[in-house]
Amino acid sequence: MTRLTPRRFVVATALALVAAVGALGSPAAAQDVAQAPAQGWARFGHFAPSAQPVDVVVDGQPFAAGIAFKGVSDYLPLSAGVHRFELRPAGEPAAAALLSVEAAVPADGAVTVGAVTTLDGVAPQVYEDALMTPAAGEASVRFIHSAPEVAAVDVQVVGGPLLASDVPYPSANAYQAIAPGQYDVEVRPTGSTDVLLRVAGWSIEPGTQASIVIVRGLDGQLDVVPVRDSAAAEVTPVGGVQTGYGSMAPDVSSDGVPDAAVAAAVGLLGVAGALVARRRVSVRPR
């Protein structure tokens, strides 16, 4: 049997620890440490005129409660992929679904699942929310057209530029850059000078991204629902989808090896060296 001398003990310990750290630094191990599950964000918007609030259930689990007409829930994280959204009367979890739809939540992206009016009822509609931070000193806005009585609409600043052109029901136009400030805007049928709706004093702040939802009100007249989608000063939800593990992320060195593993290896080597040094001091020559 080979005797494990102090020198051999140190060498064996070092080799074992180097092998362990090397395994942690392998591409497969580094990928397991650094890769977070794909995640996106979703919210629900109640854009169909109804006096009854609704609860939203996603894949059989509660998602948002008591969302009234013109209400929009907060963005909530969901795993990327297809999910089933169901609307039920508020406070009645056992009731039959009033509406259901499957919506794909994109990785690192966001969607708004809306309930919109049709000429003979209510239907679901899914909007992709291309959330981003506006350029410095600017804001951005889009218009969601959910009123079926008008095939398509134009939106224009009173006495100023066109903000959206030919937005078809029940779609949305792309986000458009706009200077922050306060505006009076008019909604018209596409290509017409007839004013369907005038909104006075609508304002938007710098760094803000917003949606203006055109709805049919409870009185049958057109109305708007202004919704803030994101703001540069908040982590909603653009910052959230980019954080990965967030505050629980493991520290990883530049070569892909967890810093904690390296520190542990160095510490154990130090302990091994100390034990050998102590033994050398205590051994007397014969």
C-alpha positions as CSV (number, residue, x, y, z in Angstrom):
1,M,0.0,0.0,0.0
2,T,1.4,3.4,-0.9
3,R,1.6,5.7,2.0
4,L,-0.1,9.1,1.6
5,T,2.6,11.5,2.6
6,P,1.9,15.2,3.3
7,R,3.3,16.2,-0.1
8,R,1.2,13.5,-1.9
9,F,-1.9,14.7,0.1
10,V,-1.5,18.2,-1.1
11,V,-0.9,17.1,-4.7
12,A,-4.0,14.8,-4.7
13,T,-6.2,17.5,-3.1
14,A,-5.1,20.1,-5.7
15,L,-5.7,17.7,-8.6
16,A,-9.2,16.8,-7.3
17,L,-10.1,20.5,-6.8
18,V,-8.8,21.5,-10.2
19,A,-10.8,18.7,-11.8
20,A,-14.0,19.8,-10.0
21,V,-13.5,23.5,-11.0
22,G,-12.8,22.4,-14.5
23,A,-16.1,20.5,-14.6
24,L,-18.0,23.5,-13.4
25,G,-16.3,25.6,-16.1
26,S,-17.3,23.2,-18.9
27,P,-19.7,24.7,-21.5
28,A,-22.5,22.4,-20.4
29,A,-22.1,23.4,-16.7
30,A,-21.7,27.1,-17.5
31,Q,-24.9,27.0,-19.6
32,D,-26.8,25.3,-16.8
33,V,-25.7,28.1,-14.4
34,A,-26.3,31.1,-16.7
35,Q,-29.4,30.1,-18.6
36,A,-32.7,31.3,-17.2
37,P,-36.1,29.9,-18.2
38,A,-37.6,31.9,-21.1
39,Q,-40.1,34.4,-19.7
40,G,-42.5,37.0,-21.1
41,W,-45.2,39.3,-19.8
42,A,-48.9,39.6,-20.2
43,R,-51.8,41.8,-19.0
44,F,-55.6,41.9,-19.6
45,G,-57.6,44.9,-20.9
46,H,-61.4,45.1,-20.5
47,F,-62.4,47.0,-23.6
48,A,-66.0,45.7,-24.1
49,P,-68.8,47.8,-22.5
50,S,-70.2,45.9,-19.6
51,A,-71.3,46.8,-16.1
52,Q,-69.9,43.5,-14.8
53,P,-66.3,43.2,-13.8
54,V,-64.4,40.0,-14.6
55,D,-61.7,37.8,-13.1
56,V,-59.0,36.5,-15.4
57,V,-57.7,32.9,-15.2
58,V,-54.6,31.7,-17.0
59,D,-54.1,28.0,-17.5
60,G,-56.6,27.4,-14.6
61,Q,-54.8,29.7,-12.2
62,P,-55.9,33.2,-11.0
63,F,-54.3,35.9,-12.9
64,A,-56.2,39.2,-12.3
65,A,-59.3,39.9,-10.3
66,G,-62.2,42.4,-10.5
67,I,-61.2,44.1,-13.8
68,A,-64.0,46.5,-14.7
69,F,-64.8,48.0,-18.1
70,K,-62.0,50.3,-19.2
71,G,-59.7,48.6,-16.7
72,V,-56.3,47.2,-17.5
73,S,-54.4,44.8,-15.2
74,D,-50.7,45.1,-14.4
75,Y,-48.2,43.2,-16.5
76,L,-47.5,39.8,-14.9
77,P,-44.7,37.4,-15.8
78,L,-45.5,34.2,-17.6
79,S,-43.4,31.5,-19.1
80,A,-42.8,32.0,-22.8
81,G,-45.3,30.0,-24.9
82,V,-49.0,29.5,-25.4
83,H,-51.4,30.1,-22.5
84,R,-55.1,29.9,-22.2
85,F,-56.8,33.0,-20.9
86,E,-60.4,32.7,-19.5
87,L,-62.8,35.4,-18.3
88,R,-65.3,34.7,-15.6
89,P,-67.7,36.8,-13.6
90,A,-65.9,38.5,-10.8
91,G,-66.0,36.5,-7.6
92,E,-67.4,33.4,-9.3
93,P,-64.5,31.0,-9.8
94,A,-66.8,28.0,-10.6
95,A,-68.8,29.9,-13.2
96,A,-68.5,29.0,-16.9
97,A,-66.0,31.1,-18.8
98,L,-67.5,34.2,-20.5
99,L,-64.7,34.2,-23.0
100,S,-61.5,32.2,-23.6
101,V,-58.6,32.5,-25.9
102,E,-55.1,31.0,-26.4
103,A,-52.4,33.6,-26.6
104,A,-48.7,33.2,-27.3
105,V,-46.5,35.0,-24.8
106,P,-43.1,35.8,-26.5
107,A,-39.8,35.3,-24.7
108,D,-38.6,38.7,-23.4
109,G,-41.7,40.3,-24.9
110,A,-45.2,41.3,-23.8
111,V,-48.8,41.0,-24.9
112,T,-52.1,42.6,-24.0
113,V,-55.1,40.2,-24.1
114,G,-58.2,42.3,-24.6
115,A,-61.9,41.7,-24.6
116,V,-63.4,43.8,-27.4
117,T,-66.9,44.6,-28.6
118,T,-68.2,43.0,-31.9
119,L,-71.4,44.0,-33.7
120,D,-73.2,41.0,-32.0
121,G,-71.2,40.4,-28.8
122,V,-67.7,40.2,-27.4
123,A,-64.5,38.7,-28.8
124,P,-60.9,38.3,-27.6
125,Q,-58.1,40.1,-29.3
126,V,-54.4,39.8,-28.6
127,Y,-52.0,42.8,-29.1
128,E,-48.2,42.5,-29.2
129,D,-46.7,45.2,-27.1
130,A,-43.3,46.2,-28.6
131,L,-42.1,47.8,-25.3
132,M,-39.0,50.0,-25.5
133,T,-37.6,53.1,-24.0
134,P,-38.3,56.2,-26.2
135,A,-35.4,58.3,-27.4
136,A,-34.1,60.9,-25.0
137,G,-36.6,63.7,-24.5
138,E,-39.4,61.9,-26.5
139,A,-42.4,59.7,-25.8
140,S,-44.3,57.2,-28.0
141,V,-47.9,56.3,-28.5
142,R,-50.1,53.9,-30.4
143,F,-53.9,53.6,-30.9
144,I,-56.0,50.5,-30.4
145,H,-59.3,50.5,-32.3
146,S,-61.9,48.4,-30.5
147,A,-65.1,50.0,-31.6
148,P,-66.7,47.9,-34.4
149,E,-69.1,50.6,-35.8
150,V,-66.2,52.2,-37.7
151,A,-64.1,50.1,-40.0
152,A,-60.9,52.2,-39.6
153,V,-59.9,55.5,-38.0
154,D,-57.4,58.3,-38.3
155,V,-56.2,60.2,-35.3
156,Q,-54.9,63.7,-35.6
157,V,-53.8,66.5,-33.3
158,V,-56.2,69.4,-33.6
159,G,-54.5,71.9,-35.9
160,G,-51.4,69.6,-36.0
161,P,-50.0,66.4,-37.4
162,L,-51.6,63.0,-38.0
163,L,-50.7,60.6,-35.2
164,A,-52.3,57.5,-36.7
165,S,-53.7,56.7,-40.1
166,D,-56.1,54.0,-41.2
167,V,-56.1,52.0,-38.0
168,P,-58.5,49.0,-38.7
169,Y,-60.9,47.5,-36.2
170,P,-59.9,45.6,-34.0
171,S,-56.2,46.3,-34.5
172,A,-53.5,48.7,-33.4
173,N,-51.0,50.8,-35.2
174,A,-47.3,50.7,-34.5
175,Y,-45.9,52.9,-31.7
176,Q,-45.1,56.4,-33.0
177,A,-42.6,58.9,-31.6
178,I,-44.3,62.0,-30.2
179,A,-43.0,65.1,-28.3
180,P,-44.0,65.1,-24.7
181,G,-46.7,67.6,-23.8
182,Q,-50.5,68.1,-23.8
183,Y,-52.7,67.7,-26.9
184,D,-56.2,68.0,-28.1
185,V,-56.8,65.1,-30.6
186,E,-59.6,64.1,-32.9
187,V,-60.7,60.7,-34.1
188,R,-62.2,60.5,-37.6
189,P,-63.3,57.8,-40.0
190,T,-60.3,57.1,-42.3
191,G,-60.3,59.6,-45.2
192,S,-63.1,61.7,-43.7
193,T,-63.3,65.1,-42.0
194,D,-66.2,64.1,-39.8
195,V,-65.1,64.1,-36.1
196,L,-66.2,61.0,-34.2
197,L,-64.6,61.9,-31.0
198,R,-62.5,64.8,-29.6
199,V,-60.2,64.3,-26.7
200,A,-59.1,67.5,-24.9
201,G,-56.1,67.8,-22.7
202,W,-54.5,64.4,-23.3
203,S,-50.9,64.6,-22.0
204,I,-47.8,62.4,-22.2
205,E,-44.6,62.6,-20.2
206,P,-41.0,62.2,-21.5
207,G,-39.8,58.6,-21.6
208,T,-43.3,57.3,-21.5
209,Q,-44.8,54.7,-23.9
210,A,-48.6,54.7,-24.0
211,S,-51.6,53.1,-25.7
212,I,-54.9,55.0,-26.4
213,V,-57.7,52.5,-26.7
214,I,-60.8,53.7,-28.7
215,V,-63.9,52.0,-27.2
216,R,-67.6,52.1,-27.4
217,G,-68.9,53.4,-24.0
218,L,-71.7,52.1,-22.0
219,D,-73.8,54.9,-23.5
220,G,-73.1,53.7,-27.0
221,Q,-70.8,56.7,-27.8
222,L,-67.1,56.5,-28.6
223,D,-64.7,57.0,-25.7
224,V,-61.0,56.5,-25.1
225,V,-59.0,54.6,-22.5
226,P,-55.5,56.0,-22.0
227,V,-53.0,53.4,-20.8
228,R,-49.4,53.8,-19.8
229,D,-47.4,50.8,-21.2
230,S,-44.0,51.6,-19.8
231,A,-41.9,54.4,-18.4
232,A,-38.2,54.9,-18.4
233,A,-38.1,55.5,-14.6
234,E,-39.8,52.2,-13.8
235,V,-38.9,48.6,-14.2
236,T,-42.2,47.7,-15.9
237,P,-41.9,45.4,-17.6
238,V,-38.9,46.1,-19.9
239,G,-36.4,45.9,-17.1
240,G,-38.1,42.8,-15.7
241,V,-37.8,40.7,-18.8
242,Q,-34.1,41.5,-19.1
243,T,-33.1,40.6,-15.6
244,G,-32.9,36.8,-16.0
245,Y,-32.4,35.4,-12.6
246,G,-32.7,38.9,-11.1
247,S,-31.3,39.3,-7.6
248,M,-30.9,35.5,-7.3
249,A,-28.4,35.3,-10.2
250,P,-25.3,33.4,-9.3
251,D,-22.0,35.3,-9.7
252,V,-20.2,34.0,-12.7
253,S,-16.6,34.9,-13.6
254,S,-15.5,35.9,-17.1
255,D,-14.6,32.3,-18.0
256,G,-18.0,30.9,-17.0
257,V,-16.9,29.4,-13.7
258,P,-19.0,30.4,-10.7
259,D,-16.9,32.7,-8.5
260,A,-18.1,30.9,-5.4
261,A,-16.7,27.6,-6.7
262,V,-13.3,29.1,-7.4
263,A,-13.3,30.7,-3.9
264,A,-14.2,27.4,-2.3
265,A,-11.4,25.6,-4.2
266,V,-8.8,28.2,-3.2
267,G,-10.0,28.0,0.4
268,L,-9.7,24.2,0.5
269,L,-6.2,24.4,-0.9
270,G,-5.3,26.8,1.8
271,V,-6.7,24.5,4.4
272,A,-4.7,21.6,3.0
273,G,-1.6,23.6,2.9
274,A,-2.1,24.7,6.5
275,L,-2.5,21.1,7.6
276,V,0.7,20.0,5.9
277,A,2.6,22.9,7.4
278,R,1.3,22.0,10.9
279,R,2.4,18.4,10.5
280,R,5.9,19.5,9.4
281,V,6.2,21.6,12.5
282,S,5.1,18.7,14.8
283,V,7.3,16.0,13.3
284,R,10.7,15.6,14.9
285,P,13.6,14.0,13.1
286,R,14.5,10.6,14.4
